[in-house]
Amino acid sequence: MHLNAMHTCTERVREDVIPRRRRTAALTAALALAAAPVAGVALAAPAQAHDELLSSTPEAGQTLTEAPDEVSLTFSGNLIDGQGIQNLIRVRDADGNQWQADSGTVEGDTFSAGVCPDLPNGDYELAYRVVYSDGHSEERRLDFTLDAEGAPEAGTVPEDCGVAAESAGGSAAEEATDASQAAEENGQAAQASGDPAATTEAQDDQAQEPGLPGWVWGLGLGGVAVIGLAAVLMFRKASALGHTDTPEDR
């Protein structure tokens, strides 16, 4: 009698534990499937980051012993050029004189401009404002120094090339404003105004913006909803199987 009672108790425990394990395994698998779309969306976010400056010639903080023929900027993505959009590049000395020889040329991810000959020694800033192919703009400035033997002294004013400080005042701001208005009319560029050397705060703020388009989030949430419904159905099916006697359970 005692053996029969123990056998009956063992069978009841077995009948209770096995269905419970089935339900737990089914629920775990369903939750893993439901989490997959969310993980995919999260991992895709870094790929949508904004483009940025990769390198410059001269480099930031560099001291040159020979005057450069041109300045060049290389970015992580192509730039938009034309169609009402104007990318700006300026080479300024400490007095505000501009020493770029032309308005600059865009070639894919590179933006370069010639530098006036007879560049005086002294401190310079290479300032730019560009519009990337994803529509956002960036403003930044980089400093460099020229210390070349035989170069004109610091404070020399440009004559036949470049723009003297008294003539350059406000021109860059006006160009940037006009370019922004034209780009807005054509629906091309992100909002940008002012001199390209103003600050880099706008760039830092834009870098914090989410990069994923809305449809990606919608697709991910829709997938979660569908898989969540499937998880509920799987759980119910597992529960039903757990309460059904089978020949093995008897």
DODONU-870279 format. One record per residue: x, y, z of N, C-alpha, C in turn; residue in one letter. Coordinates in steps of 0.05 Angstrom, whole numbers, padded with zeros to 5 digits, always signed. Atoms other than C-alpha are relative to their C-alpha. Layout:
<nodes>
XYZXYZXYZA;...
</nodes>
This chain:
<nodes>
+00017-00024+00000+00000+00000+00000+00017+00025+00000M;-00018-00024-00001+00056+00048+00017+00013+00005-00026H;-00013-00003+00026+00090+00033-00049-00019+00012-00020L;+00020-00011+00019+00026+00047-00087-00004+00030+00005N;+00004-00028-00006+00017+00113-00050+00023+00017-00010A;-00023-00014+00009+00088+00134-00065+00001+00003-00030M;+00001+00000+00029+00080+00115-00138-00021+00021-00010H;+00021-00019+00008+00015+00156-00142+00010+00029+00004T;-00011-00028-00006+00049+00217-00110+00020+00008-00021C;-00021-00006+00020+00108+00212-00158-00013+00007-00026T;+00014-00005+00026+00061+00209-00218-00012+00028+00000E;+00013-00026-00002+00024+00271-00193+00021+00022-00003R;-00021-00020+00002+00089+00310-00184+00010+00002-00028V;-00010+00000+00028+00112+00288-00253-00020+00014-00018R;+00020-00012+00017+00046+00309-00284-00002+00030+00004E;+00001-00029-00006+00051+00377-00250+00025+00015-00010D;-00025-00013+00006+00125+00392-00263+00005+00002-00030V;-00006+00001+00029+00130+00371-00337-00016+00021-00015I;+00015-00021+00014+00073+00416-00362+00011+00028+00008P;-00010-00026-00009+00101+00474-00320+00026+00006-00015R;-00025-00005+00015+00169+00465-00353-00006+00007-00029R;+00007-00006+00027+00137+00464-00421-00010+00029-00003R;+00010-00028+00001+00100+00529-00407+00023+00020+00003R;-00022-00018-00005+00163+00562-00380+00018+00002-00025T;-00017-00001+00024+00204+00542-00441-00013+00014-00023A;+00014-00014+00021+00151+00566-00489-00001+00030+00004A;+00001-00028-00006+00144+00632-00454+00027+00014-00004L;-00027-00011+00004+00220+00643-00453+00006+00004-00029T;-00005-00002+00028+00225+00629-00527-00016+00023-00013A;+00017-00021+00011+00167+00676-00543+00010+00028+00008A;-00011-00026-00009+00197+00733-00501+00026+00007-00015L;-00025-00005+00015+00264+00724-00537-00007+00010-00028A;+00008-00008+00026+00229+00730-00604-00011+00029+00000L;+00012-00027-00001+00191+00792-00582+00022+00021+00004A;-00021-00020-00005+00255+00826-00559+00019+00004-00024A;-00018-00002+00022+00292+00814-00624-00003+00025-00016A;+00002-00024+00016+00262+00872-00664+00010+00025+00015P;-00009-00023-00016+00276+00921-00607+00031+00001+00000V;-00029+00001+00001+00349+00898-00605+00011+00009-00027A;-00008-00008+00027+00354+00906-00680-00001+00030-00004G;+00002-00029+00003+00329+00977-00678+00021+00015+00016V;-00020-00013-00017+00376+00995-00621+00028-00002-00013A;-00026+00003+00013+00436+00967-00658+00003+00016-00025L;-00001-00015+00025+00417+01004-00721+00005+00029+00004A;-00001-00029-00005+00418+01072-00687+00028+00012-00006A;-00026-00013+00005+00494+01084-00689+00006+00003-00029P;-00006-00002+00029+00494+01072-00764-00012+00025-00012A;+00014-00023+00010+00449+01133-00772+00012+00026+00010Q;-00012-00024-00011+00497+01182-00739+00007+00020-00022A;-00006-00021+00019+00511+01249-00773+00028-00003-00010H;-00027-00001+00010+00571+01258-00818+00016+00021+00016D;-00018-00018-00015+00631+01296-00790+00026+00004-00014E;-00026-00005+00011+00699+01324-00806+00019-00022+00009L;-00020+00021-00006+00753+01270-00811+00028+00011+00002L;-00028-00010+00000+00816+01309-00827+00000+00027-00013S;-00004-00026+00013+00842+01377-00848+00029+00004-00007S;-00027-00008+00007+00903+01406-00882-00001+00031-00003T;-00016+00009-00022+00932+01442-00844-00017-00014+00022P;+00013+00012-00023+00915+01401-00782-00005+00021+00021E;+00006-00018-00022+00884+01435-00722+00024+00003+00019A;-00023-00004-00018+00939+01467-00679+00027-00003-00013G;-00026+00005+00013+00993+01454-00731+00015+00027-00005Q;-00017-00023+00007+01052+01503-00740+00014-00007-00026T;-00011+00005+00026+01073+01507-00813+00026+00017-00003L;-00025-00014+00006+01143+01526-00835+00001+00009-00029T;+00003-00009+00027+01121+01536-00907-00029+00008-00005E;+00028-00009+00005+01060+01575-00931-00015-00021-00018A;+00015+00019+00016+01006+01528-00958-00011+00012-00025P;+00012-00009+00025+00981+01532-01029-00031-00001+00001D;+00028+00003-00004+00912+01509-01007-00007-00011+00027E;+00010+00013-00024+00870+01487-00948-00020-00020-00009V;+00018+00022+00009+00830+01423-00951-00013-00013+00024S;+00016+00014-00021+00776+01389-00909-00011-00026-00011L;+00011+00026+00009+00756+01316-00914-00021-00009+00021T;+00023+00007-00017+00689+01292-00885-00007-00030-00003F;+00007+00028+00000+00658+01224-00870-00022-00005-00020S;+00020+00003+00020+00604+01236-00922+00001+00022-00021G;+00000-00020+00022+00591+01274-00987-00014+00026+00009N;+00013-00025-00006+00571+01347-00985-00019+00007-00023L;+00019-00011+00020+00512+01380-01021+00012+00026-00011I;-00011-00024+00012+00534+01433-01070-00018+00009-00022D;+00017-00010+00021+00495+01478-01116-00029-00001+00009G;+00029+00001-00006+00418+01480-01120-00007+00019+00023Q;+00007-00019-00021+00416+01542-01076+00016-00003+00025G;-00016+00005-00024+00466+01514-01025+00028+00009-00005I;-00027-00010+00002+00532+01548-01013+00016-00008+00024Q;-00018+00007-00021+00587+01517-00972+00021+00022+00002N;-00018-00023-00005+00634+01569-00941+00026-00010+00012L;-00026+00006-00011+00708+01565-00926+00016+00026+00002I;-00014-00025-00004+00750+01622-00897+00027-00005+00014R;-00026+00001-00013+00824+01631-00879+00005+00028+00011V;-00001-00027-00013+00829+01690-00829+00025+00002+00017R;-00022-00005-00019+00888+01721-00794-00011+00012+00025D;+00008-00011-00026+00886+01751-00724-00015+00027-00003A;+00013-00026+00004+00863+01818-00753-00026-00002-00015D;+00025+00003+00015+00804+01789-00791+00003+00001-00030G;-00004+00000+00029+00835+01793-00860-00004-00029-00010N;+00005+00026+00012+00815+01736-00906+00021-00005-00022Q;-00021+00007+00018+00868+01699-00945-00006-00024-00019W;+00007+00021+00020+00829+01647-00985+00000+00013-00028Q;-00003-00011+00027+00842+01656-01060-00026-00004-00016A;+00025+00005+00015+00774+01629-01082-00022-00009+00020D;+00022+00007-00017+00706+01608-01056+00000-00030+00008S;-00002+00028-00008+00726+01534-01051-00013-00018-00021G;+00011+00020+00019+00711+01471-01091-00007-00025+00016T;+00010+00025-00013+00670+01411-01068+00004-00023-00020V;-00004+00025+00015+00690+01342-01094-00008-00023+00017E;+00009+00022-00017+00648+01289-01060+00001+00007+00029G;-00003-00004-00029+00671+01287-00988+00022+00020+00007D;-00023-00019-00004+00727+01339-00997-00008+00028-00008T;+00005-00029+00005+00722+01415-00993+00027+00014+00003F;-00026-00013-00001+00784+01455-01011-00001+00028-00013S;-00001-00027+00012+00804+01526-01029+00030+00008-00002A;-00027-00010+00003+00867+01560-01054+00006+00021+00021G;-00009-00020-00019+00908+01605-01008+00016+00021-00015V;-00015-00022+00014+00935+01673-01030+00030-00004+00004C;-00030+00001-00003+01010+01675-01044+00009+00022+00020P;-00012-00020-00019+01056+01714-00996-00017+00001+00025D;+00015+00000-00026+01016+01692-00935+00018+00008+00022L;-00017-00010-00022+01043+01730-00875+00002-00021+00023P;-00003+00016-00024+01069+01695-00813-00022+00009+00020N;+00019-00006-00020+01021+01692-00755-00020-00022+00005G;+00020+00020-00007+00961+01656-00726-00024+00003-00019D;+00023+00000+00019+00903+01636-00771-00022-00019+00011Y;+00022+00019-00004+00835+01603-00766-00011-00008-00027E;+00013+00011+00024+00807+01558-00819-00029-00006+00008L;+00029+00002-00008+00731+01567-00813-00016-00010-00024A;+00017+00010+00021+00678+01531-00852-00029-00004+00009Y;+00028+00009-00004+00604+01518-00859-00007-00017-00024R;+00006+00019+00021+00582+01457-00899-00027-00012+00005V;+00026+00014-00002+00517+01420-00914+00005-00028-00010V;-00004+00028+00008+00520+01344-00915-00023-00011-00016Y;+00020+00012+00017+00481+01298-00960-00025-00009+00015S;+00023+00007-00016+00435+01279-00902-00016+00025+00008D;+00016-00025-00004+00412+01353-00899+00009+00016+00024G;-00007-00016-00023+00445+01375-00834+00026+00016-00006H;-00023-00017+00005+00497+01431-00832+00019-00001+00024S;-00020-00001-00021+00561+01439-00792+00017+00025-00003E;-00017-00023-00001+00600+01501-00772+00022-00005+00020E;-00022+00006-00018+00669+01497-00743+00024+00017-00008R;-00025-00014+00006+00737+01531-00740+00024-00014+00012R;-00025+00013-00008+00808+01504-00735+00022+00020-00001L;-00022-00019-00002+00870+01543-00714+00026-00012-00010D;-00027+00008+00007+00939+01538-00745+00018+00025+00000F;-00019-00022-00001+01002+01580-00745+00020-00003-00023T;-00020+00000+00020+01050+01600-00800+00025+00014+00011L;-00025-00011-00008+01123+01611-00782+00021-00008-00021D;-00017+00006+00023+01160+01611-00848+00022+00021-00004A;-00022-00018+00005+01228+01641-00863-00005+00016-00026E;+00004-00017+00023+01222+01700-00910-00028+00008-00006G;+00028-00008+00004+01146+01706-00905-00004+00028+00010A;+00007-00027-00010+01115+01775-00896-00006+00000+00030P;+00005-00002-00028+01107+01799-00825-00030-00001+00006E;+00028+00001-00009+01043+01788-00785-00011+00029-00001A;+00013-00027+00002+00994+01846-00795-00001+00011-00028G;+00001-00009+00028+01005+01852-00870-00028-00003-00011T;+00028+00000+00011+00940+01869-00906+00001-00010-00028V;+00002+00010+00028+00920+01831-00969-00007+00022-00019P;+00005-00020+00021+00920+01872-01033-00013-00012-00025E;+00010+00011+00025+00913+01835-01098-00015-00026+00003D;+00014+00025-00005+00886+01771-01067-00010+00000+00028C;+00012+00000-00026+00840+01759-01008-00017+00024+00005G;+00018-00022-00007+00796+01808-00971+00010+00013+00026V;-00009-00014-00024+00819+01861-00922-00022+00001+00020A;+00019+00002-00022+00786+01863-00855-00023+00021-00002A;+00021-00020+00002+00749+01929-00867-00020-00006-00022E;+00019+00007+00021+00718+01900-00930-00014-00026+00006S;+00011+00026-00005+00705+01831-00902-00021+00000+00022A;+00019-00001-00022+00663+01854-00843-00028-00006-00009G;+00028+00006+00005+00595+01821-00846-00005-00015-00026G;+00005+00013+00025+00605+01791-00915-00006-00030+00003S;+00004+00028-00003+00610+01720-00891-00027-00006+00012A;+00026+00004-00012+00548+01727-00848-00022+00004-00021A;+00020-00004+00021+00509+01755-00907-00001-00023-00019E;-00001+00023+00018+00533+01698-00952-00014-00024+00013E;+00012+00023-00013+00512+01646-00901-00030+00003+00002A;+00029-00004-00002+00444+01678-00891-00014-00004-00027T;+00011+00003+00027+00431+01683-00966-00001-00030-00008D;-00001+00028+00008+00453+01611-00976-00021-00016+00015A;+00020+00014-00015+00408+01587-00920-00028+00005-00010S;+00026-00006+00011+00348+01623-00948-00005-00014-00026Q;+00003+00014+00025+00360+01595-01017-00004-00030+00004A;+00003+00029-00005+00368+01525-00990-00027-00007+00012A;+00026+00005-00012+00304+01531-00949-00021+00001-00022E;+00020-00001+00021+00265+01552-01011+00001-00025-00017E;-00002+00024+00017+00291+01491-01048-00004-00025+00017N;+00005+00023-00017+00278+01446-00988+00024-00019+00003G;-00024+00017+00002+00351+01422-00988+00015-00002+00027Q;-00020+00001-00022+00390+01442-00926-00013+00004+00027A;+00008-00006-00028+00384+01444-00851+00004+00030+00005A;-00003-00028-00005+00378+01513-00821+00028+00007+00010Q;-00026-00009-00008+00443+01550-00814+00003+00029-00006A;-00003-00028+00006+00461+01623-00808+00025+00010+00015S;-00023-00012-00013+00518+01669-00788+00026-00008-00012G;-00027+00005+00010+00592+01668-00798+00008-00029+00007D;-00008+00027-00006+00623+01598-00803+00018-00003+00023P;-00019+00001-00023+00672+01616-00748-00014+00006+00026A;+00014-00009-00024+00618+01635-00698+00004-00018+00023A;-00004+00019-00022+00614+01574-00653-00005-00028-00012T;+00006+00028+00008+00609+01498-00656-00024-00011+00016T;+00022+00010-00017+00549+01495-00609-00022-00012-00017E;+00021+00011+00017+00499+01484-00665+00007-00028-00010A;-00008+00027+00009+00540+01425-00690-00003-00020+00023Q;+00003+00019-00022+00542+01394-00620-00029-00007+00006D;+00028+00005-00004+00467+01402-00612-00011-00019-00020D;+00010+00017+00021+00453+01370-00679+00010-00028+00003Q;-00011+00027-00003+00499+01312-00662-00016-00017+00019A;+00016+00015-00019+00451+01293-00606-00027-00008-00011Q;+00026+00007+00011+00391+01287-00652-00001-00029-00007E;+00002+00028+00008+00365+01216-00664+00003-00003-00030P;-00005+00004+00028+00388+01188-00730-00020-00018-00015G;+00018+00019+00013+00334+01136-00743-00025+00013-00011L;+00026-00011+00010+00276+01154-00788-00023-00013+00014P;+00024+00009-00014+00206+01146-00761-00010-00027-00009G;+00011+00026+00010+00187+01087-00806+00015-00024+00012W;-00014+00023-00011+00242+01044-00775-00011-00006+00028V;+00012+00005-00026+00213+01054-00705-00028-00012-00003W;+00027+00011+00004+00143+01041-00731+00001-00029-00007G;-00003+00028+00008+00166+00977-00764+00008-00018+00024L;-00009+00015-00024+00201+00955-00700-00023-00005+00020G;+00023+00003-00019+00140+00969-00656-00021-00019-00011L;+00020+00018+00012+00094+00934-00705+00009-00029+00002G;-00010+00027-00003+00139+00873-00704-00003-00010+00029G;+00003+00007-00028+00138+00873-00628-00028-00008+00006V;+00029+00006-00005+00062+00875-00627-00008-00027-00012A;+00007+00025+00012+00056+00817-00676+00012-00024+00015V;-00013+00022-00014+00107+00774-00641-00011-00004+00028I;+00013+00002-00026+00076+00791-00574-00026-00016+00000G;+00025+00015+00003+00009+00765-00598+00006-00030-00004L;-00008+00027+00004+00044+00702-00622+00009-00013+00026A;-00009+00011-00025+00075+00694-00554-00023-00008+00018A;+00024+00007-00016+00007+00696-00520-00012-00025-00010V;+00012+00024+00011-00020+00644-00567+00016-00025+00006L;-00017+00022-00007+00040+00599-00556-00002-00008+00029M;+00003+00005-00029+00033+00606-00481-00026-00015+00006F;+00026+00013-00004-00040+00587-00484+00000-00029-00010R;-00002+00027+00011-00025+00527-00528+00016-00018+00019K;-00017+00015-00019+00030+00505-00480-00016-00007+00025A;+00016+00005-00024-00018+00512-00422-00020-00022-00005S;+00020+00020+00007-00071+00471-00457+00013-00028-00002A;-00014+00025+00002-00020+00416-00472+00007-00010+00028L;-00008+00008-00027+00001+00416-00400-00022-00012+00016G;+00023+00011-00015-00069+00399-00376-00012-00024-00015H;+00011+00023+00015-00079+00343-00428+00016-00025+00007T;-00014+00025-00006-00062+00273-00407+00009-00013-00025D;-00011+00016+00023-00018+00233-00454+00007-00027+00011T;-00007+00027-00009+00000+00160-00452+00026+00000+00017P;-00025-00001-00015+00069+00179-00427-00004+00010+00028E;+00005-00011-00027+00040+00218-00368-00015-00019+00018D;+00016+00019-00016-00004+00161-00345+00017-00021+00013R;
</nodes>
